[in-house]
């Protein structure tokens, strides 16, 4: 049984939907298409968010970073939604396919994001938001993943975990906004996606509601 708060999440995300102005999949032969899953798990006092820590690799420009499960679009994927579902299963063992009976489909999508720093690959990432049951467990299911973390939405909205981090970039270190969670730093594209998410969810709190009760403004 899915969490009764997920319909509120769906409504909060409904303001964005892909439209005719979005470039179609494969519109540019030089752009890498990718997708990530924002997986929310219900608890009595909050919603948890699934994060991974990427394994260290000389071939990965985001080596060792905190991230959302996901990856590059494969020719066998029907869509970027399928990419997010497949990559999440391969990396964390979490099933997001409607046929699994665990979820009925995504709660919504967030706008595409792309890196802006020099030297990074030309990639466009499509974030998809899913809700999973409270008993859902994730595991390290790929050698591309070093660690798994569940972080509450309340933690991300706590000013104590929000700050800046100096990162080395061409031209010298530069400060980037970040979250300090699970002893790690969440910044860059993942920070931008999560900041957008919690902005869209502003106005809702996520304790388990009593039947028929309205969402409580923050």
N, C-alpha and C positions, 0 to 999 in steps of 0.2 A: 504494500500500500504506500502510495507516494505521500509526501508531506503536504498537509493542507495549506501551507504557506506558499507553495510553488505557484499556484495561480496568481498570487500577488506579484511574484517575481516576473511571471509572464506578462502581466499587465504593465509593469514598470519598464519592461524592455520593448514593448510594442511600438514605442515612438520611432524606433529604427527598424526599417526593413530594406532589403536591397531593392534598388529601383533601376530604371533605364539608364541612369547616369553612371552606374557602377560598371567598370570595364568587365566584359565577359571573361570567363575562364579561358586562358590561353590566348588572350587578345594580343599579348606581346611575347614574341619568341625569346626575348632577353630577360623576361621577368619570371622568377621562380614562384609558383603558387604553393601555398601552404595553409594549414588550418590547425587550430588548437581548440581544446575543450576546456571550458570553465565548468568544473563539476562541483555542484553544491550538494551537501549531505545534511539532512535535518537532524538536529538535536533538540531536546526540550527547551534549552535556553538560547539557542542561536542556530545559524547555519554554518557548516564547515565548508572550506574551499580546499580542493586538492591541488597541491604543488609538488613538483619534482625538482630534484637537483640533478643537473646534467652531469654525466660522467666526463672526466677530463680526457680530451682528445686533441691532438695537434691539427686534426682535420676540421674541427668544429669551432667556428668563430665565437660561439657562445659556450665554450667549454667551461664546465664547472659552475655555470650560472643556475640560479633558481628560475624555474620556468613553469609553464602550463604543459600538460601532456599534449603532444601533437607533432606534426612534421610535414614533410613535403607531399604534395599531391602526386599520386601514382597513376599511371595510365589505366590501371584497372579500377580506380575509384570512379564511381558514377558522378560524384560532385565533391566539393570541398567539405560538405557536411559528412559525407562518407569517409573522407580523409581524417577528419577529427575523430570519428568513431573508431576507425581501424587503428589509428596511431595510439589512442588511449588504451584500447585493448592490448596492443602489442607491448606498450611500455609499462602499464600498471595492472593489467588483468581486469580492469573495470569494464563491464559490459554496458554499452550504450545503445546497442541495436534494439529497435522496437520489437523484433522477433524474440528477443531474450525474455520478454515479459517483465523486465526490470524497469524500463522507462517506456513512455508512449511517444517519445520524440523530443526534440530540443525545446527548451522554454523560450528561446529566442536567439537572436544573433546580435553581435556588436559590430561597429564599423571596421572595415579593413584597417590594418596598421602596416607600416613599412619602416624599416630603419632609415635614418637620415645621415648617419655618420659615414665619413669617407672610408673606403676599404672594405665595407660590408657588402655582402652579396645583394643583388637586386631582387628582393623577395617581397611578396605581398601576402599578408597573413589574415585569414578569416577566423575570428573567434566565435565559437558557438557555446551557448550556455545550456547545461543539462541539470536536472534534479534527480538524485538517486536516493534510495531508502536509507534509513538510519543505520541499518546493519551492514551497509556496504563497506568492504575492506579493499584496500589497494596494496599492491606489493611491487617490489622491483622485479619486473618481468622482462627486462631488456638490458643488454650490456651498455646501452646508451644512457641508462639511468643509474645514478649512484645512490639516491635516497628518495624516500616518499615522506611528505608532510601534509597533515590536515591542519589548516589554520582557520580560526573562526572569523567571520565578517566583523564581529565586534573588535577583534584585535586590529584589523586593518583600519578601522575608523578611530582607533585610540591615538591621540596626538603624540603619545609617548613613543610609538613605533614609527612615526612619520618623520622624515628628515631628509638630509642630503648626503651624498657620498661623492668623494673625489675619485674619478676614474681616469686612467691614462688614455689619452686620445692624441691623434696627430696634432701637433701644435702645443702640447702640454696638458697637464691635468685639468679636468673640468668638473664642476659640481653638477650632479644629477639628482633629482628627487628620488626618494626610495622609501621602502618599508624595511624595518629591522625586525625580522620574525624568525623564529626557530633557530636563532644563532646565526642567521644568514642575512644577506642583503638581496632584496628584490628591487630591481631597477630596470631601466631600458624599456623594451617593448612590453615585457610582462607587467611592469609598473603601470605603463600607459593603459593597458587593457583593464587592469584591476581598478585603477583610479576612475576610469570611465564607468565601470560596473557599479562601484559604490556611489558614484554621483547619481546614476540613474535610479538606484535603490533608495536614495535619500528620501525621507518621508515615511519610511516603513521601519518597523522594528521586527525582530524575528523570534521572540519567545513563542512557544507553541500556543496558538489562540484557542479559546474556548469556542465551541461550535456557534457559528453565527456572529461572532464578534468581528468588528471592522479592524483594519490595520491601525496600529497606533503610531501617530507621527513621532518622528525623532525630535 
